[in-house]
């Protein structure tokens, strides 16, 4: 069993499970999210049934690409506790039962487990993975919890990854 419920990034470089979850979502809380084309793809098809709560310190990012139903121009650490309090105050009015939420989350985790591949890159002409000689990023991310324990990090840590462009150096 994995140490977390991480299903991957969304978008063109994302996992099937993460993209499926976004597509099926009815509410997306998006703190500090740009909604760039790598994540959204065709904007009209990106989480088409979801209400969007967008939080960003930069007012220019709000409604720039995706229209939000509720937006906050603020620091995330200011808004999240307020949203949490509002949710807790209105918990009895929420329509989804705890069982429904757990079933949906388990469905996404099952999709992730059954569709996630640790192989990166495409096969070369010999049918071998073209990234075999490098550190595989998916394997590395999967092993972060055990690697952290090896170096003595016993506290809970949040690890965030992002898409990067890698250029070959000719130096």
C-alpha positions in Angstrom: 0.0 0.0 0.0 1.3 3.5 -0.9 2.0 6.0 1.9 -0.2 8.6 0.3 -3.2 9.1 -2.0 -1.2 10.9 -4.7 -2.5 10.1 -8.2 -0.2 12.4 -10.2 -0.3 15.6 -12.0 -3.1 16.8 -14.3 -2.8 17.8 -17.9 -0.8 16.7 -20.9 2.0 15.4 -18.7 -0.3 14.1 -16.0 -1.7 10.7 -15.1 -4.9 9.2 -16.4 -6.3 9.0 -12.8 -5.6 12.7 -12.1 -7.2 13.8 -15.3 -10.2 11.6 -14.8 -10.7 12.9 -11.3 -10.6 16.5 -12.6 -13.0 15.7 -15.4 -15.5 14.1 -13.0 -15.2 16.7 -10.2 -18.1 18.8 -9.1 -15.9 21.2 -7.1 -12.3 22.3 -7.6 -10.6 24.4 -5.0 -7.6 25.9 -6.9 -5.1 27.7 -4.7 -2.4 29.4 -6.7 -3.3 27.6 -9.9 -2.6 29.2 -13.3 -4.8 26.8 -15.3 -2.2 26.9 -18.1 -2.7 25.0 -21.3 -0.5 22.1 -20.1 -3.0 21.4 -17.4 -6.3 22.3 -19.0 -5.8 21.3 -22.6 -9.2 22.2 -24.2 -10.5 24.6 -21.6 -14.2 23.8 -22.3 -13.5 20.1 -21.6 -11.5 20.7 -18.4 -13.6 19.7 -15.4 -16.8 20.7 -17.3 -19.3 20.1 -14.5 -17.2 21.6 -11.7 -17.7 24.8 -9.7 -14.3 26.5 -9.4 -13.0 28.3 -6.3 -9.9 30.1 -7.4 -7.4 31.6 -4.8 -4.5 33.6 -6.0 -2.4 36.5 -4.7 -2.2 37.9 -8.2 -5.6 39.3 -9.4 -4.5 39.0 -13.0 -4.6 35.1 -12.7 -8.2 35.0 -11.5 -10.6 34.2 -14.4 -7.7 34.6 -16.9 -8.2 31.2 -18.5 -10.9 29.4 -16.6 -13.9 31.2 -15.1 -14.4 30.7 -11.3 -17.7 30.8 -9.5 -15.9 32.1 -6.4 -12.6 33.8 -6.3 -10.3 35.2 -3.6 -7.4 37.6 -4.3 -5.4 36.7 -1.2 -2.7 34.6 0.3 -3.7 30.9 0.3 -2.9 30.5 4.0 -5.5 33.2 4.8 -8.3 31.7 2.7 -8.1 28.0 3.4 -8.9 28.2 7.1 -11.9 30.4 6.3 -13.1 27.9 3.7 -12.6 25.0 6.1 -14.6 26.8 8.8 -17.5 27.5 6.3 -17.5 23.9 5.2 -17.6 22.6 8.8 -20.3 25.1 9.8 -22.5 23.8 6.9 -21.5 20.2 7.0 -25.0 18.9 7.8 -26.3 20.7 4.6 -23.8 19.0 2.3 -25.6 16.6 -0.1 -22.9 13.9 -0.5 -22.7 11.4 2.2 -19.3 10.3 3.6 -19.8 6.9 2.0 -20.3 8.5 -1.4 -17.1 10.6 -1.0 -15.1 7.5 0.1 -16.4 5.5 -2.8 -15.4 8.2 -5.3 -11.9 8.6 -3.8 -11.4 4.8 -3.8 -12.5 4.7 -7.4 -9.9 7.3 -8.4 -7.2 5.4 -6.4 -8.1 2.2 -8.1 -7.9 3.8 -11.5 -4.5 5.2 -10.5 -3.3 1.8 -9.3 -4.4 0.1 -12.4 -3.2 2.7 -14.9 0.0 4.1 -13.5 3.2 3.1 -15.2 6.6 3.7 -13.8 8.0 3.6 -17.3 8.8 6.9 -18.8 9.8 7.8 -22.4 9.0 5.9 -25.5 10.6 2.7 -26.8 13.6 3.2 -28.9 14.2 1.2 -32.1 15.2 -1.8 -30.1 12.0 -1.7 -28.1 13.8 -0.7 -25.0 12.7 2.3 -22.9 14.7 5.3 -24.0 15.2 6.6 -20.4 16.7 3.4 -18.9 20.1 4.9 -18.4 18.7 7.9 -16.4 16.9 8.2 -13.0 13.3 7.5 -13.8 11.2 10.4 -12.3 8.1 8.3 -11.6 10.2 5.7 -9.8 11.9 8.5 -7.8 8.6 10.1 -6.8 7.1 6.8 -5.8 10.1 6.1 -3.6 10.3 9.5 -1.9 8.7 8.3 1.4 11.1 5.5 1.8 14.1 7.7 0.7 13.0 10.3 3.3 13.1 7.7 6.1 16.5 6.5 4.9 18.0 10.0 5.5 16.2 10.4 8.8 13.2 12.7 7.9 10.6 11.4 10.4 8.4 14.5 10.3 5.5 14.9 7.9 6.7 16.8 4.9 4.9 18.0 1.8 6.7 17.4 -1.4 5.6 19.3 -4.5 6.7 18.6 -8.0 6.1 20.5 -11.2 6.7 20.0 -14.9 10.1 21.2 -16.0 11.8 21.6 -19.4 15.0 19.7 -19.6 17.6 20.8 -22.2 20.6 18.8 -23.2 23.8 20.7 -22.4 26.6 20.7 -24.9 29.2 22.1 -22.5 
